[in-house]
Amino acid sequence: MTQDLQELRRKIFDELSGIVDPEINTSITDLELVDNVDIEGPNVKVDLHLTSPFCPAVFGFKIAQDVHDHLLKIDGVDDVKVSVSNHFMAEQINNQVNNSPNPKKPKTA
């Protein structure tokens, strides 16, 4: 792993550790909700699960959107895809978050 990639990975995990589950006010990294982080150049994919399959959907959306938005603030990250699994509304959460505006990409008509 190159030094630049290691530094980017550190920045990503620093951001992830600042995102909290709003229901229990604990970091998603402390809760071990992040399953995988895949970095391919400027593109990042984060796989995560929620505290339970029936975690209130509003909290699931909030966590996933926070992951998306916080990681896009990092220099060197141009695109973020979030994949929530093991939740009754995972598909809806993933669709909404991954189709949300990315300020680093021009809008297509």
LOVEX-734164 format. One record per residue (C-alpha): x, y, z; residue number from 1. Coordinates in nm, 3 decimals. Layout:
BEGIN
+---------+---------+---------+-----+
!      c1 !      c2 !      c3 ! num !
+---------+---------+---------+-----+
!       X !       Y !       Z ! NUM !
...
+---------+---------+---------+-----+
END
This chain:
BEGIN
+---------+---------+---------+-----+
!      c1 !      c2 !      c3 ! num !
+---------+---------+---------+-----+
!   0.000 !   0.000 !   0.000 !   1 !
!   0.145 !   0.335 !  -0.101 !   2 !
!   0.195 !   0.611 !   0.151 !   3 !
!  -0.068 !   0.827 !  -0.022 !   4 !
!  -0.322 !   0.545 !  -0.002 !   5 !
!  -0.239 !   0.486 !   0.365 !   6 !
!  -0.288 !   0.857 !   0.436 !   7 !
!  -0.622 !   0.863 !   0.251 !   8 !
!  -0.736 !   0.553 !   0.438 !   9 !
!  -0.643 !   0.719 !   0.769 !  10 !
!  -0.842 !   1.031 !   0.676 !  11 !
!  -1.142 !   0.817 !   0.580 !  12 !
!  -1.137 !   0.630 !   0.910 !  13 !
!  -1.091 !   0.956 !   1.102 !  14 !
!  -1.410 !   1.085 !   0.937 !  15 !
!  -1.595 !   0.759 !   0.997 !  16 !
!  -1.502 !   0.763 !   1.365 !  17 !
!  -1.672 !   1.103 !   1.397 !  18 !
!  -2.006 !   0.976 !   1.266 !  19 !
!  -2.238 !   0.868 !   1.545 !  20 !
!  -2.546 !   0.652 !   1.562 !  21 !
!  -2.803 !   0.921 !   1.656 !  22 !
!  -3.011 !   0.681 !   1.861 !  23 !
!  -2.734 !   0.579 !   2.101 !  24 !
!  -2.480 !   0.861 !   2.045 !  25 !
!  -2.189 !   0.626 !   1.982 !  26 !
!  -1.943 !   0.628 !   1.691 !  27 !
!  -2.018 !   0.387 !   1.408 !  28 !
!  -1.657 !   0.266 !   1.428 !  29 !
!  -1.685 !   0.201 !   1.803 !  30 !
!  -2.003 !   0.005 !   1.728 !  31 !
!  -1.814 !  -0.185 !   1.455 !  32 !
!  -2.083 !  -0.106 !   1.197 !  33 !
!  -1.832 !  -0.050 !   0.914 !  34 !
!  -1.777 !  -0.383 !   0.737 !  35 !
!  -1.545 !  -0.277 !   0.455 !  36 !
!  -1.388 !   0.029 !   0.297 !  37 !
!  -1.272 !  -0.009 !  -0.063 !  38 !
!  -1.060 !   0.266 !  -0.216 !  39 !
!  -1.001 !   0.272 !  -0.590 !  40 !
!  -0.830 !   0.596 !  -0.682 !  41 !
!  -1.065 !   0.881 !  -0.592 !  42 !
!  -1.364 !   0.644 !  -0.552 !  43 !
!  -1.460 !   0.504 !  -0.213 !  44 !
!  -1.715 !   0.233 !  -0.134 !  45 !
!  -1.822 !   0.177 !   0.224 !  46 !
!  -2.011 !  -0.136 !   0.328 !  47 !
!  -2.186 !  -0.111 !   0.662 !  48 !
!  -2.464 !  -0.261 !   0.864 !  49 !
!  -2.689 !  -0.103 !   1.122 !  50 !
!  -2.733 !  -0.200 !   1.486 !  51 !
!  -3.030 !  -0.421 !   1.402 !  52 !
!  -3.230 !  -0.522 !   1.093 !  53 !
!  -3.519 !  -0.314 !   1.230 !  54 !
!  -3.323 !  -0.010 !   1.342 !  55 !
!  -3.551 !   0.292 !   1.283 !  56 !
!  -3.517 !   0.379 !   0.914 !  57 !
!  -3.466 !   0.748 !   0.985 !  58 !
!  -3.148 !   0.664 !   1.176 !  59 !
!  -3.030 !   0.431 !   0.901 !  60 !
!  -3.077 !   0.705 !   0.642 !  61 !
!  -2.897 !   0.956 !   0.866 !  62 !
!  -2.595 !   0.733 !   0.923 !  63 !
!  -2.560 !   0.640 !   0.555 !  64 !
!  -2.603 !   1.001 !   0.440 !  65 !
!  -2.345 !   1.117 !   0.696 !  66 !
!  -2.096 !   0.859 !   0.566 !  67 !
!  -2.156 !   0.979 !   0.209 !  68 !
!  -2.135 !   1.350 !   0.286 !  69 !
!  -1.845 !   1.340 !   0.533 !  70 !
!  -1.621 !   1.133 !   0.307 !  71 !
!  -1.684 !   1.365 !   0.011 !  72 !
!  -1.525 !   1.646 !   0.214 !  73 !
!  -1.187 !   1.469 !   0.204 !  74 !
!  -0.935 !   1.592 !  -0.051 !  75 !
!  -0.866 !   1.307 !  -0.292 !  76 !
!  -1.217 !   1.155 !  -0.264 !  77 !
!  -1.438 !   1.237 !  -0.563 !  78 !
!  -1.713 !   0.977 !  -0.531 !  79 !
!  -1.860 !   0.776 !  -0.243 !  80 !
!  -2.093 !   0.479 !  -0.263 !  81 !
!  -2.254 !   0.348 !   0.054 !  82 !
!  -2.390 !  -0.003 !   0.082 !  83 !
!  -2.608 !  -0.076 !   0.384 !  84 !
!  -2.686 !  -0.442 !   0.441 !  85 !
!  -2.893 !  -0.646 !   0.683 !  86 !
!  -3.170 !  -0.387 !   0.721 !  87 !
!  -3.532 !  -0.403 !   0.614 !  88 !
!  -3.497 !  -0.079 !   0.417 !  89 !
!  -3.141 !  -0.130 !   0.292 !  90 !
!  -3.234 !  -0.099 !  -0.076 !  91 !
!  -3.422 !   0.228 !  -0.024 !  92 !
!  -3.143 !   0.371 !   0.194 !  93 !
!  -2.876 !   0.278 !  -0.061 !  94 !
!  -3.075 !   0.421 !  -0.353 !  95 !
!  -3.149 !   0.752 !  -0.181 !  96 !
!  -2.798 !   0.807 !  -0.046 !  97 !
!  -2.612 !   0.700 !  -0.359 !  98 !
!  -2.833 !   0.921 !  -0.577 !  99 !
!  -2.797 !   1.224 !  -0.352 ! 100 !
!  -2.610 !   1.527 !  -0.486 ! 101 !
!  -2.234 !   1.508 !  -0.506 ! 102 !
!  -2.096 !   1.863 !  -0.500 ! 103 !
!  -1.775 !   1.739 !  -0.666 ! 104 !
!  -1.956 !   1.609 !  -0.976 ! 105 !
!  -2.137 !   1.825 !  -1.230 ! 106 !
!  -2.509 !   1.751 !  -1.257 ! 107 !
!  -2.616 !   1.569 !  -1.572 ! 108 !
!  -2.925 !   1.684 !  -1.754 ! 109 !
+---------+---------+---------+-----+
END
